[in-house]
């Protein structure tokens, strides 16, 4: 029904930014919910959503909500620079948008992905200041400790994990605890506390009931690279790729820079996935 209303609105006024945003958002929702009957139709939904949302902001460059949705869409296509730029525009146009916490979280993630750590810290601290009860801004402070922009403060890392446990919505709490614990292990590794890091990384493992996408495997692999254990990292990434066959280690994939040192290992070539 909503799709029909959106189609009629666009037919009546093809340059109306609100109508284009609505139709684009509906098509993106259809793609994310896998409402299309086959992959070709799903790809068409994503292309249509992108075209509508991009046209919407061309006609109304102040439309913060469209920029926010467009930012999320770009992440689906692994275009991190475009996602980051759209999120910045959304925040510049309306810092008090209802989805402002999502925008700030996306700005942090995009900046971290692109190794813009000073900017990542800026957005993380801004989110923490404005939305202190949002668990994502405890996690981002923990994640920053895996970079040179923040010290590997072990007591604070454990405090942030405890804050994650108390602020994460209940349905996500167990999964987020395991994620956070993996990052604590990575922080311990960065601090040179190797035995403690190994113990925490092992304790943070979770089965498919906790982690159906097997993301924890890649987080532990990152921790193992910080420990100087490339073979263990590659073994973990092999299992991760088996569970996520569409993953790419090319630029545009998840946290490209995590694996920079690992690429020097001849075994890493087995994991490479060339983008079409």
C-alpha positions as CSV (number, residue, x, y, z in Angstrom):
1,X,0.0,0.0,0.0
2,X,2.7,2.5,1.0
3,X,4.6,1.7,-2.3
4,X,1.5,2.4,-4.3
5,X,1.0,5.8,-2.6
6,X,4.6,6.7,-3.2
7,X,4.4,5.7,-6.9
8,X,1.3,7.9,-7.4
9,X,3.0,10.8,-5.6
10,X,6.0,10.6,-7.8
11,X,3.8,10.4,-10.9
12,X,1.9,13.5,-9.9
13,X,5.1,15.5,-9.1
14,X,8.3,13.8,-10.5
15,X,10.6,16.4,-8.9
16,X,9.0,16.4,-5.4
17,X,11.8,15.6,-3.0
18,X,9.5,14.2,-0.3
19,X,7.8,11.8,-2.7
20,X,11.1,10.7,-4.2
21,X,12.5,10.1,-0.7
22,X,9.5,8.1,0.3
23,X,9.6,5.9,-2.7
24,X,13.4,5.4,-2.3
25,X,13.1,4.6,1.3
26,X,10.3,2.0,0.6
27,X,12.5,0.4,-2.1
28,X,15.5,0.3,0.2
29,X,13.3,-1.3,2.9
30,X,12.1,-3.9,0.4
31,X,15.7,-4.7,-0.5
32,X,16.8,-5.0,3.1
33,X,13.8,-7.2,4.0
34,X,14.5,-9.4,0.9
35,X,11.0,-8.8,-0.4
36,X,12.0,-9.3,-4.0
37,X,11.5,-12.8,-5.4
38,X,15.0,-13.1,-6.9
39,X,18.4,-11.4,-6.7
40,X,17.9,-9.5,-9.9
41,X,14.8,-7.9,-8.6
42,X,16.5,-7.2,-5.3
43,X,19.4,-5.4,-7.1
44,X,16.8,-3.4,-9.0
45,X,15.2,-2.3,-5.8
46,X,18.5,-1.1,-4.5
47,X,19.3,0.8,-7.7
48,X,15.9,2.4,-7.8
49,X,16.2,3.4,-4.1
50,X,19.6,5.0,-4.8
51,X,18.3,6.9,-7.8
52,X,15.3,8.2,-6.0
53,X,17.2,9.3,-2.9
54,X,20.0,10.9,-4.9
55,X,17.4,12.8,-7.0
56,X,15.6,13.9,-3.8
57,X,18.7,15.6,-2.4
58,X,19.5,17.1,-5.7
59,X,16.1,18.8,-5.7
60,X,16.3,19.6,-2.0
61,X,19.8,19.7,-0.6
62,X,18.5,20.5,2.9
63,X,16.7,17.2,3.2
64,X,18.6,15.7,6.1
65,X,16.4,12.6,6.4
66,X,17.1,11.7,2.8
67,X,20.9,12.1,3.3
68,X,20.7,9.9,6.3
69,X,18.9,7.1,4.4
70,X,21.3,7.5,1.5
71,X,24.2,7.1,3.8
72,X,22.8,3.8,5.1
73,X,22.2,2.7,1.5
74,X,25.8,3.5,0.5
75,X,27.0,1.2,3.3
76,X,25.0,-1.6,1.6
77,X,27.0,-1.1,-1.5
78,X,30.3,-0.9,0.4
79,X,30.9,2.7,-0.7
80,X,32.2,4.0,2.6
81,X,33.4,7.4,1.4
82,X,30.0,8.2,-0.1
83,X,28.3,6.9,3.0
84,X,30.5,9.2,5.2
85,X,29.8,12.2,3.0
86,X,26.1,11.7,3.0
87,X,26.0,11.2,6.8
88,X,28.0,14.5,7.2
89,X,25.5,16.3,5.1
90,X,22.6,14.9,7.1
91,X,24.2,16.1,10.3
92,X,25.1,19.5,8.9
93,X,21.5,20.0,7.7
94,X,19.8,18.9,10.9
95,X,21.9,17.9,14.0
96,X,18.6,17.4,15.9
97,X,17.1,14.9,13.5
98,X,15.3,12.0,15.2
99,X,18.0,9.7,13.8
100,X,20.9,11.9,14.9
101,X,22.3,9.0,17.1
102,X,22.4,6.8,14.0
103,X,24.0,9.5,11.9
104,X,26.7,10.1,14.5
105,X,27.3,6.3,14.9
106,X,27.7,6.1,11.1
107,X,30.0,9.0,11.0
108,X,32.2,7.3,13.6
109,X,32.2,3.9,11.7
110,X,32.9,5.5,8.3
111,X,35.8,7.6,9.7
112,X,37.2,4.6,11.5
113,X,36.9,2.5,8.3
114,X,38.8,5.1,6.3
115,X,41.5,5.5,9.0
116,X,40.4,9.1,9.7
117,X,40.9,8.5,13.4
118,X,40.9,12.1,14.5
119,X,37.5,12.5,12.9
120,X,36.3,9.2,14.3
121,X,37.2,10.4,17.8
122,X,35.4,13.7,17.1
123,X,32.1,11.9,16.2
124,X,32.4,9.3,18.9
125,X,32.9,12.0,21.6
126,X,30.1,14.1,20.2
127,X,27.8,11.1,20.3
128,X,28.8,10.3,23.8
129,X,28.2,13.9,24.9
130,X,24.7,14.1,23.3
131,X,23.5,10.5,23.8
132,X,25.4,9.1,26.9
133,X,22.8,6.3,27.3
134,X,23.3,5.0,23.7
135,X,25.5,1.9,23.9
136,X,27.2,2.6,20.6
137,X,29.1,5.6,22.1
138,X,30.5,3.4,24.8
139,X,31.6,0.9,22.1
140,X,33.1,3.5,19.9
141,X,35.3,4.7,22.7
142,X,36.5,1.1,23.3
143,X,37.1,0.7,19.5
144,X,39.2,3.9,19.4
145,X,41.6,2.3,21.8
146,X,42.7,-0.1,19.0
147,X,44.2,3.0,17.2
148,X,46.9,5.5,18.0
149,X,44.4,8.3,18.6
150,X,43.6,6.9,22.1
151,X,45.7,5.2,24.7
152,X,45.2,1.5,25.5
153,X,43.7,2.3,29.0
154,X,42.9,-1.1,30.4
155,X,40.8,-0.1,33.4
156,X,38.7,2.2,31.2
157,X,38.3,-0.5,28.6
158,X,36.7,-2.8,31.3
159,X,34.6,0.1,32.5
160,X,33.3,0.7,28.9
161,X,32.5,-3.0,28.6
162,X,30.5,-2.8,31.8
163,X,28.7,0.3,30.4
164,X,27.9,-1.6,27.3
165,X,26.3,-4.4,29.4
166,X,24.1,-1.9,31.2
167,X,23.0,0.3,28.2
168,X,22.6,-2.1,25.3
169,X,18.9,-3.0,24.6
170,X,18.2,-6.4,26.1
171,X,17.7,-8.3,22.7
172,X,21.2,-7.2,21.6
173,X,22.9,-7.3,25.0
174,X,24.6,-10.8,24.9
175,X,25.8,-10.3,21.3
176,X,27.1,-6.8,22.1
177,X,28.9,-8.2,25.2
178,X,30.8,-10.7,23.1
179,X,31.7,-7.9,20.6
180,X,32.9,-5.6,23.3
181,X,34.9,-8.3,25.0
182,X,36.7,-9.0,21.7
183,X,37.7,-5.3,21.5
184,X,38.9,-5.5,25.1
185,X,41.1,-8.4,24.0
186,X,42.4,-6.3,21.1
187,X,43.1,-3.4,23.5
188,X,45.0,-5.8,25.8
189,X,47.0,-7.0,22.8
190,X,47.8,-3.4,21.8
191,X,49.0,-2.8,25.4
192,X,51.4,-5.7,25.1
193,X,49.5,-7.9,27.7
194,X,49.6,-10.9,25.5
195,X,48.6,-13.7,27.9
196,X,45.6,-11.6,29.2
197,X,44.6,-10.7,25.6
198,X,44.6,-14.4,24.5
199,X,42.5,-15.3,27.5
200,X,39.9,-12.6,26.9
201,X,39.7,-13.3,23.1
202,X,39.0,-17.0,23.8
203,X,36.4,-16.1,26.5
204,X,34.7,-13.7,24.0
205,X,33.9,-16.5,21.5
206,X,30.3,-17.2,20.8
207,X,28.3,-19.8,18.8
208,X,25.8,-19.1,16.1
209,X,23.1,-18.6,18.6
210,X,24.9,-15.5,19.8
211,X,26.6,-14.5,16.5
212,X,24.7,-16.0,13.5
213,X,26.9,-14.0,11.0
214,X,30.1,-15.2,12.6
215,X,31.3,-11.7,12.9
216,X,33.2,-12.5,16.1
217,X,35.6,-14.6,14.0
218,X,36.8,-11.5,12.2
219,X,37.1,-9.5,15.4
220,X,39.2,-12.2,17.0
221,X,41.3,-12.3,13.9
222,X,42.0,-8.6,14.3
223,X,43.0,-9.2,17.9
224,X,45.4,-12.0,16.7
225,X,47.0,-9.6,14.2
226,X,47.7,-7.2,17.1
227,X,49.2,-10.2,19.0
228,X,51.5,-10.9,16.1
229,X,49.8,-14.3,15.4
230,X,49.1,-14.2,11.6
231,X,48.5,-17.9,11.2
232,X,45.8,-18.0,13.9
233,X,44.3,-14.8,12.3
234,X,44.1,-16.4,8.8
235,X,42.6,-19.6,10.2
236,X,39.9,-17.6,11.8
237,X,39.3,-15.6,8.6
238,X,39.0,-18.8,6.6
239,X,36.1,-19.8,8.9
240,X,34.6,-16.3,8.6
241,X,34.8,-16.3,4.8
242,X,33.1,-19.8,4.8
243,X,30.2,-18.3,6.7
244,X,30.2,-15.1,4.6
245,X,31.2,-16.0,1.1
246,X,30.3,-12.6,-0.4
247,X,32.8,-10.8,1.9
248,X,35.6,-9.0,0.2
249,X,39.0,-8.1,1.6
250,X,39.4,-5.4,-1.1
251,X,39.0,-1.7,-0.3
252,X,35.4,-1.1,0.4
253,X,35.1,-4.3,2.4
254,X,34.8,-4.4,6.2
255,X,37.7,-2.5,7.9
256,X,40.2,-2.9,5.0
257,X,43.1,-1.6,7.0
258,X,42.9,-4.2,9.7
259,X,44.5,-6.7,7.4
260,X,47.4,-4.6,6.1
261,X,50.1,-6.5,7.9
262,X,48.4,-9.8,7.3
263,X,48.6,-9.3,3.6
264,X,52.4,-9.9,3.8
265,X,51.6,-13.5,4.8
266,X,51.6,-15.8,1.6
267,X,48.5,-17.6,3.1
268,X,46.4,-14.4,2.9
269,X,46.1,-14.7,-0.9
270,X,43.8,-17.7,-0.3
271,X,41.3,-15.3,1.3
272,X,41.3,-12.6,-1.4
273,X,38.1,-12.0,-3.2
274,X,38.4,-9.8,-6.3
275,X,35.5,-7.3,-6.7
276,X,33.7,-7.7,-10.0
